[in-house]
Amino acid sequence: MVAPSGRDMTSWPELEPMKNKLVNYGVTENGIAIIELCSDSAGDPLVEGKTPVNTYTREMWHDIDDAILSARFDDNVSVILITGYGEKFFSAGASIKYLNKLTPRYKYFFCLHANETLSRLEQTPKLVIAALNGHTVGGGLEIAMAADIRVARKGNFQVGLPEVALGVLAGTGGTARLSRLVGKAKAMEIMVTGRKFSFEESREMDLVHDIYDSMTLEEFHQDVLDYAGRFTLPFAAAKAIGNIKRSVQSGLEIPLEYHLALERELQSDLFQSNDAKEGIKAYVETKTPRFEGN
């Protein structure tokens, strides 16, 4: 699929490395915060001559967490875009070399920190888009599944949760999120076989929303920016999108009546917002609304 054009085309910004130099971060002029995973196969900062596999360590999770918080507290940010550095990998997940050095207790806390960070991403009331620029396996898929929308770059790339081959399970939310996204039976088959599959199959099971026919990585970057731009101010009601996300994320885990009550409270909050007044007024006057996010 050719990516839809945004109404306020913007350029890929200059990204700056976070503290541990394992994540690059930057914000576009129209409020898209970009979190770019960047490491070698050992999970170390990328240097010339090394292949960007974008595997993670505890240090990368600190960088991801800091980037999420930066985007969360930035009033100018309405969309978070998470992607991987380079042509081949979104992320290959945890660095196996790194894990091999850790004690079982440390590994437990490592997984706990990763889960807490992805929960922070899910609970941030801003739209999160995962731009899958390459192979998305293991913990890489677990990161992508914590996003609200997943778009991919067409190519001979693999997706999967192969942890069973290591004698473990997908412990950074993999079993929980995959079963919720694709259903129990399909999730079981994927995880117990540990098989890898294509972005095309991912789209068939609604794990990936769209695949872009981007010819180059730079074109893919522009395509996803154009798509993400649809959800930025002033074109989209960012506050309403945030409340929709809050209702879906929290509501699915509680009984229907409580979910409906939460939905009413979130709607009441929106009815009192300037954006709702602007949206309703513009509709009545057959004008294009200009939202401000409040």
Contacts in CASP RR format, 6 or more apart in sequence:
PFRMAT RR
TARGET T0000
AUTHOR 0000-0000-0000
METHOD contacts of the structure
MODEL  1
MVAPSGRDMTSWPELEPMKNKLVNYGVTENGIAIIELCSDSAGDPLVEGK
TPVNTYTREMWHDIDDAILSARFDDNVSVILITGYGEKFFSAGASIKYLN
KLTPRYKYFFCLHANETLSRLEQTPKLVIAALNGHTVGGGLEIAMAADIR
VARKGNFQVGLPEVALGVLAGTGGTARLSRLVGKAKAMEIMVTGRKFSFE
ESREMDLVHDIYDSMTLEEFHQDVLDYAGRFTLPFAAAKAIGNIKRSVQS
GLEIPLEYHLALERELQSDLFQSNDAKEGIKAYVETKTPRFEGN
1 210 0 8 1.000
1 211 0 8 1.000
1 212 0 8 1.000
1 213 0 8 1.000
2 212 0 8 1.000
2 213 0 8 1.000
2 223 0 8 1.000
3 151 0 8 1.000
3 210 0 8 1.000
3 212 0 8 1.000
3 214 0 8 1.000
3 223 0 8 1.000
3 224 0 8 1.000
3 226 0 8 1.000
3 227 0 8 1.000
4 226 0 8 1.000
4 227 0 8 1.000
4 230 0 8 1.000
5 226 0 8 1.000
6 226 0 8 1.000
6 227 0 8 1.000
6 229 0 8 1.000
6 230 0 8 1.000
7 229 0 8 1.000
7 230 0 8 1.000
7 235 0 8 1.000
8 30 0 8 1.000
8 229 0 8 1.000
8 232 0 8 1.000
8 235 0 8 1.000
9 222 0 8 1.000
9 225 0 8 1.000
9 226 0 8 1.000
10 28 0 8 1.000
10 29 0 8 1.000
10 30 0 8 1.000
10 32 0 8 1.000
10 225 0 8 1.000
10 229 0 8 1.000
11 28 0 8 1.000
11 29 0 8 1.000
11 222 0 8 1.000
11 225 0 8 1.000
12 28 0 8 1.000
12 34 0 8 1.000
12 218 0 8 1.000
12 221 0 8 1.000
12 222 0 8 1.000
12 225 0 8 1.000
13 26 0 8 1.000
13 27 0 8 1.000
13 28 0 8 1.000
13 29 0 8 1.000
13 34 0 8 1.000
14 26 0 8 1.000
15 24 0 8 1.000
15 25 0 8 1.000
15 26 0 8 1.000
15 34 0 8 1.000
15 36 0 8 1.000
16 24 0 8 1.000
16 25 0 8 1.000
16 26 0 8 1.000
17 23 0 8 1.000
17 24 0 8 1.000
17 25 0 8 1.000
17 38 0 8 1.000
17 45 0 8 1.000
18 24 0 8 1.000
18 25 0 8 1.000
18 63 0 8 1.000
18 66 0 8 1.000
18 67 0 8 1.000
19 62 0 8 1.000
19 63 0 8 1.000
19 66 0 8 1.000
20 45 0 8 1.000
20 59 0 8 1.000
20 60 0 8 1.000
20 62 0 8 1.000
20 63 0 8 1.000
21 38 0 8 1.000
21 45 0 8 1.000
21 63 0 8 1.000
22 37 0 8 1.000
22 38 0 8 1.000
22 39 0 8 1.000
22 43 0 8 1.000
22 45 0 8 1.000
22 56 0 8 1.000
22 57 0 8 1.000
22 59 0 8 1.000
22 60 0 8 1.000
22 63 0 8 1.000
23 35 0 8 1.000
23 36 0 8 1.000
23 37 0 8 1.000
23 38 0 8 1.000
23 60 0 8 1.000
23 63 0 8 1.000
23 64 0 8 1.000
23 66 0 8 1.000
23 67 0 8 1.000
24 34 0 8 1.000
24 35 0 8 1.000
24 36 0 8 1.000
24 38 0 8 1.000
24 85 0 8 1.000
25 33 0 8 1.000
25 34 0 8 1.000
25 35 0 8 1.000
25 36 0 8 1.000
25 67 0 8 1.000
25 70 0 8 1.000
26 33 0 8 1.000
26 34 0 8 1.000
27 33 0 8 1.000
27 34 0 8 1.000
27 71 0 8 1.000
27 74 0 8 1.000
27 76 0 8 1.000
27 77 0 8 1.000
28 34 0 8 1.000
28 225 0 8 1.000
30 229 0 8 1.000
30 232 0 8 1.000
30 233 0 8 1.000
31 76 0 8 1.000
31 77 0 8 1.000
31 78 0 8 1.000
31 79 0 8 1.000
31 232 0 8 1.000
31 233 0 8 1.000
32 77 0 8 1.000
32 78 0 8 1.000
32 79 0 8 1.000
32 80 0 8 1.000
32 81 0 8 1.000
32 225 0 8 1.000
32 228 0 8 1.000
32 229 0 8 1.000
32 232 0 8 1.000
33 67 0 8 1.000
33 70 0 8 1.000
33 71 0 8 1.000
33 74 0 8 1.000
33 77 0 8 1.000
33 79 0 8 1.000
33 80 0 8 1.000
33 81 0 8 1.000
34 81 0 8 1.000
34 82 0 8 1.000
34 83 0 8 1.000
35 64 0 8 1.000
35 67 0 8 1.000
35 68 0 8 1.000
35 71 0 8 1.000
35 80 0 8 1.000
35 81 0 8 1.000
35 82 0 8 1.000
35 83 0 8 1.000
36 82 0 8 1.000
36 83 0 8 1.000
36 84 0 8 1.000
36 85 0 8 1.000
37 54 0 8 1.000
37 56 0 8 1.000
37 60 0 8 1.000
37 64 0 8 1.000
37 82 0 8 1.000
37 83 0 8 1.000
37 84 0 8 1.000
37 85 0 8 1.000
37 90 0 8 1.000
37 91 0 8 1.000
37 143 0 8 1.000
38 45 0 8 1.000
38 46 0 8 1.000
38 52 0 8 1.000
38 54 0 8 1.000
38 84 0 8 1.000
38 85 0 8 1.000
39 45 0 8 1.000
39 46 0 8 1.000
39 52 0 8 1.000
39 53 0 8 1.000
39 54 0 8 1.000
39 55 0 8 1.000
39 56 0 8 1.000
39 57 0 8 1.000
39 60 0 8 1.000
39 95 0 8 1.000
40 46 0 8 1.000
40 47 0 8 1.000
40 50 0 8 1.000
40 51 0 8 1.000
40 52 0 8 1.000
40 53 0 8 1.000
40 55 0 8 1.000
41 50 0 8 1.000
41 51 0 8 1.000
41 53 0 8 1.000
41 55 0 8 1.000
41 92 0 8 1.000
41 95 0 8 1.000
41 97 0 8 1.000
42 55 0 8 1.000
42 95 0 8 1.000
42 97 0 8 1.000
42 98 0 8 1.000
43 53 0 8 1.000
43 55 0 8 1.000
43 56 0 8 1.000
43 57 0 8 1.000
43 60 0 8 1.000
43 95 0 8 1.000
43 97 0 8 1.000
43 98 0 8 1.000
44 57 0 8 1.000
46 52 0 8 1.000
46 85 0 8 1.000
51 88 0 8 1.000
52 84 0 8 1.000
52 85 0 8 1.000
52 86 0 8 1.000
52 88 0 8 1.000
52 89 0 8 1.000
53 88 0 8 1.000
53 89 0 8 1.000
53 91 0 8 1.000
53 92 0 8 1.000
54 84 0 8 1.000
54 85 0 8 1.000
54 89 0 8 1.000
54 90 0 8 1.000
54 91 0 8 1.000
54 92 0 8 1.000
54 93 0 8 1.000
54 140 0 8 1.000
55 91 0 8 1.000
55 92 0 8 1.000
55 93 0 8 1.000
55 94 0 8 1.000
55 95 0 8 1.000
55 96 0 8 1.000
55 98 0 8 1.000
56 64 0 8 1.000
56 91 0 8 1.000
56 93 0 8 1.000
56 94 0 8 1.000
56 95 0 8 1.000
56 114 0 8 1.000
56 139 0 8 1.000
56 140 0 8 1.000
57 94 0 8 1.000
57 95 0 8 1.000
57 98 0 8 1.000
58 110 0 8 1.000
58 113 0 8 1.000
61 110 0 8 1.000
61 113 0 8 1.000
61 114 0 8 1.000
61 117 0 8 1.000
64 117 0 8 1.000
65 117 0 8 1.000
65 120 0 8 1.000
68 80 0 8 1.000
68 117 0 8 1.000
68 120 0 8 1.000
68 121 0 8 1.000
68 124 0 8 1.000
69 120 0 8 1.000
71 77 0 8 1.000
71 80 0 8 1.000
71 124 0 8 1.000
71 126 0 8 1.000
72 120 0 8 1.000
72 124 0 8 1.000
72 126 0 8 1.000
77 126 0 8 1.000
78 126 0 8 1.000
78 127 0 8 1.000
78 231 0 8 1.000
78 232 0 8 1.000
78 233 0 8 1.000
78 236 0 8 1.000
78 238 0 8 1.000
78 241 0 8 1.000
78 293 0 8 1.000
79 126 0 8 1.000
79 127 0 8 1.000
79 128 0 8 1.000
79 129 0 8 1.000
79 228 0 8 1.000
79 229 0 8 1.000
79 231 0 8 1.000
79 232 0 8 1.000
80 121 0 8 1.000
80 124 0 8 1.000
80 126 0 8 1.000
80 127 0 8 1.000
80 128 0 8 1.000
80 129 0 8 1.000
81 128 0 8 1.000
81 129 0 8 1.000
81 131 0 8 1.000
81 224 0 8 1.000
81 225 0 8 1.000
81 228 0 8 1.000
82 121 0 8 1.000
82 128 0 8 1.000
82 129 0 8 1.000
82 130 0 8 1.000
82 131 0 8 1.000
82 143 0 8 1.000
82 144 0 8 1.000
82 147 0 8 1.000
83 90 0 8 1.000
83 130 0 8 1.000
83 131 0 8 1.000
83 132 0 8 1.000
83 133 0 8 1.000
83 224 0 8 1.000
84 90 0 8 1.000
84 91 0 8 1.000
84 131 0 8 1.000
84 133 0 8 1.000
84 134 0 8 1.000
86 133 0 8 1.000
86 217 0 8 1.000
87 133 0 8 1.000
87 134 0 8 1.000
87 217 0 8 1.000
88 134 0 8 1.000
88 135 0 8 1.000
88 157 0 8 1.000
89 133 0 8 1.000
89 134 0 8 1.000
89 135 0 8 1.000
89 136 0 8 1.000
90 130 0 8 1.000
90 131 0 8 1.000
90 132 0 8 1.000
90 133 0 8 1.000
90 134 0 8 1.000
90 135 0 8 1.000
90 136 0 8 1.000
90 140 0 8 1.000
90 144 0 8 1.000
91 136 0 8 1.000
91 137 0 8 1.000
91 139 0 8 1.000
91 140 0 8 1.000
91 143 0 8 1.000
92 135 0 8 1.000
92 137 0 8 1.000
92 138 0 8 1.000
92 139 0 8 1.000
92 140 0 8 1.000
93 137 0 8 1.000
93 138 0 8 1.000
93 139 0 8 1.000
93 140 0 8 1.000
93 142 0 8 1.000
93 143 0 8 1.000
94 138 0 8 1.000
94 139 0 8 1.000
94 172 0 8 1.000
96 166 0 8 1.000
99 107 0 8 1.000
99 110 0 8 1.000
102 110 0 8 1.000
111 171 0 8 1.000
111 172 0 8 1.000
114 142 0 8 1.000
114 172 0 8 1.000
115 171 0 8 1.000
115 172 0 8 1.000
115 173 0 8 1.000
118 142 0 8 1.000
118 143 0 8 1.000
118 146 0 8 1.000
118 172 0 8 1.000
118 173 0 8 1.000
119 146 0 8 1.000
121 128 0 8 1.000
121 146 0 8 1.000
121 147 0 8 1.000
122 128 0 8 1.000
122 146 0 8 1.000
122 249 0 8 1.000
123 246 0 8 1.000
123 249 0 8 1.000
125 242 0 8 1.000
125 243 0 8 1.000
125 245 0 8 1.000
125 246 0 8 1.000
126 238 0 8 1.000
126 241 0 8 1.000
126 242 0 8 1.000
126 245 0 8 1.000
127 148 0 8 1.000
127 149 0 8 1.000
127 228 0 8 1.000
127 231 0 8 1.000
127 238 0 8 1.000
127 241 0 8 1.000
127 242 0 8 1.000
127 245 0 8 1.000
128 146 0 8 1.000
128 147 0 8 1.000
128 148 0 8 1.000
128 149 0 8 1.000
129 147 0 8 1.000
129 148 0 8 1.000
129 149 0 8 1.000
129 150 0 8 1.000
129 151 0 8 1.000
129 224 0 8 1.000
129 227 0 8 1.000
129 228 0 8 1.000
130 143 0 8 1.000
130 144 0 8 1.000
130 147 0 8 1.000
130 149 0 8 1.000
130 150 0 8 1.000
130 151 0 8 1.000
131 151 0 8 1.000
131 152 0 8 1.000
131 153 0 8 1.000
131 220 0 8 1.000
131 221 0 8 1.000
131 224 0 8 1.000
132 144 0 8 1.000
132 150 0 8 1.000
132 151 0 8 1.000
132 152 0 8 1.000
132 153 0 8 1.000
132 157 0 8 1.000
132 159 0 8 1.000
132 199 0 8 1.000
132 208 0 8 1.000
133 153 0 8 1.000
133 217 0 8 1.000
133 220 0 8 1.000
134 152 0 8 1.000
134 153 0 8 1.000
134 155 0 8 1.000
134 157 0 8 1.000
135 157 0 8 1.000
135 158 0 8 1.000
135 159 0 8 1.000
136 144 0 8 1.000
136 152 0 8 1.000
136 157 0 8 1.000
136 158 0 8 1.000
136 159 0 8 1.000
136 160 0 8 1.000
137 158 0 8 1.000
137 159 0 8 1.000
137 160 0 8 1.000
137 161 0 8 1.000
137 162 0 8 1.000
137 196 0 8 1.000
138 160 0 8 1.000
138 161 0 8 1.000
138 162 0 8 1.000
138 163 0 8 1.000
138 170 0 8 1.000
139 161 0 8 1.000
139 170 0 8 1.000
139 172 0 8 1.000
139 174 0 8 1.000
141 159 0 8 1.000
141 160 0 8 1.000
141 161 0 8 1.000
141 170 0 8 1.000
141 174 0 8 1.000
141 178 0 8 1.000
142 161 0 8 1.000
142 170 0 8 1.000
142 171 0 8 1.000
142 172 0 8 1.000
142 173 0 8 1.000
142 174 0 8 1.000
142 177 0 8 1.000
143 172 0 8 1.000
144 150 0 8 1.000
145 173 0 8 1.000
145 174 0 8 1.000
145 177 0 8 1.000
145 178 0 8 1.000
145 181 0 8 1.000
145 207 0 8 1.000
146 173 0 8 1.000
146 177 0 8 1.000
148 245 0 8 1.000
149 209 0 8 1.000
150 202 0 8 1.000
150 207 0 8 1.000
150 208 0 8 1.000
150 209 0 8 1.000
151 208 0 8 1.000
151 209 0 8 1.000
151 210 0 8 1.000
151 211 0 8 1.000
151 212 0 8 1.000
151 224 0 8 1.000
151 227 0 8 1.000
152 199 0 8 1.000
152 202 0 8 1.000
152 203 0 8 1.000
152 208 0 8 1.000
152 210 0 8 1.000
152 211 0 8 1.000
152 212 0 8 1.000
153 199 0 8 1.000
153 211 0 8 1.000
153 212 0 8 1.000
153 214 0 8 1.000
153 217 0 8 1.000
153 220 0 8 1.000
154 199 0 8 1.000
154 211 0 8 1.000
154 212 0 8 1.000
154 213 0 8 1.000
154 214 0 8 1.000
155 199 0 8 1.000
156 198 0 8 1.000
157 198 0 8 1.000
157 199 0 8 1.000
158 196 0 8 1.000
158 197 0 8 1.000
158 198 0 8 1.000
159 196 0 8 1.000
159 197 0 8 1.000
159 198 0 8 1.000
159 199 0 8 1.000
159 201 0 8 1.000
159 202 0 8 1.000
159 207 0 8 1.000
159 208 0 8 1.000
160 190 0 8 1.000
160 194 0 8 1.000
160 195 0 8 1.000
160 196 0 8 1.000
160 197 0 8 1.000
161 170 0 8 1.000
161 174 0 8 1.000
161 178 0 8 1.000
161 190 0 8 1.000
161 191 0 8 1.000
161 194 0 8 1.000
162 194 0 8 1.000
162 195 0 8 1.000
162 196 0 8 1.000
163 169 0 8 1.000
163 170 0 8 1.000
163 171 0 8 1.000
163 191 0 8 1.000
163 194 0 8 1.000
164 191 0 8 1.000
164 192 0 8 1.000
164 193 0 8 1.000
164 194 0 8 1.000
165 194 0 8 1.000
169 175 0 8 1.000
169 191 0 8 1.000
170 178 0 8 1.000
170 191 0 8 1.000
174 191 0 8 1.000
175 187 0 8 1.000
175 191 0 8 1.000
178 187 0 8 1.000
178 190 0 8 1.000
178 191 0 8 1.000
178 207 0 8 1.000
179 187 0 8 1.000
179 188 0 8 1.000
180 252 0 8 1.000
181 187 0 8 1.000
181 206 0 8 1.000
181 207 0 8 1.000
182 190 0 8 1.000
182 205 0 8 1.000
182 206 0 8 1.000
182 207 0 8 1.000
186 205 0 8 1.000
190 197 0 8 1.000
199 208 0 8 1.000
199 211 0 8 1.000
200 211 0 8 1.000
202 208 0 8 1.000
203 209 0 8 1.000
203 210 0 8 1.000
203 211 0 8 1.000
212 220 0 8 1.000
212 223 0 8 1.000
212 224 0 8 1.000
214 220 0 8 1.000
214 222 0 8 1.000
214 223 0 8 1.000
229 235 0 8 1.000
229 236 0 8 1.000
230 236 0 8 1.000
231 238 0 8 1.000
231 241 0 8 1.000
232 238 0 8 1.000
233 291 0 8 1.000
233 292 0 8 1.000
233 293 0 8 1.000
234 289 0 8 1.000
234 290 0 8 1.000
234 291 0 8 1.000
234 292 0 8 1.000
235 291 0 8 1.000
236 291 0 8 1.000
237 275 0 8 1.000
237 276 0 8 1.000
237 279 0 8 1.000
237 289 0 8 1.000
237 291 0 8 1.000
237 293 0 8 1.000
238 275 0 8 1.000
238 291 0 8 1.000
238 293 0 8 1.000
239 270 0 8 1.000
239 273 0 8 1.000
239 275 0 8 1.000
239 291 0 8 1.000
239 293 0 8 1.000
239 294 0 8 1.000
240 270 0 8 1.000
240 273 0 8 1.000
240 275 0 8 1.000
240 276 0 8 1.000
243 266 0 8 1.000
243 267 0 8 1.000
243 269 0 8 1.000
243 270 0 8 1.000
246 262 0 8 1.000
246 266 0 8 1.000
247 259 0 8 1.000
247 262 0 8 1.000
247 263 0 8 1.000
247 266 0 8 1.000
250 259 0 8 1.000
250 262 0 8 1.000
251 258 0 8 1.000
251 259 0 8 1.000
251 262 0 8 1.000
251 263 0 8 1.000
252 259 0 8 1.000
254 262 0 8 1.000
270 276 0 8 1.000
273 293 0 8 1.000
273 294 0 8 1.000
274 292 0 8 1.000
274 293 0 8 1.000
274 294 0 8 1.000
275 289 0 8 1.000
275 291 0 8 1.000
275 292 0 8 1.000
275 293 0 8 1.000
275 294 0 8 1.000
278 289 0 8 1.000
278 290 0 8 1.000
278 291 0 8 1.000
278 292 0 8 1.000
279 289 0 8 1.000
279 291 0 8 1.000
281 289 0 8 1.000
282 288 0 8 1.000
282 289 0 8 1.000
282 290 0 8 1.000
283 289 0 8 1.000
END
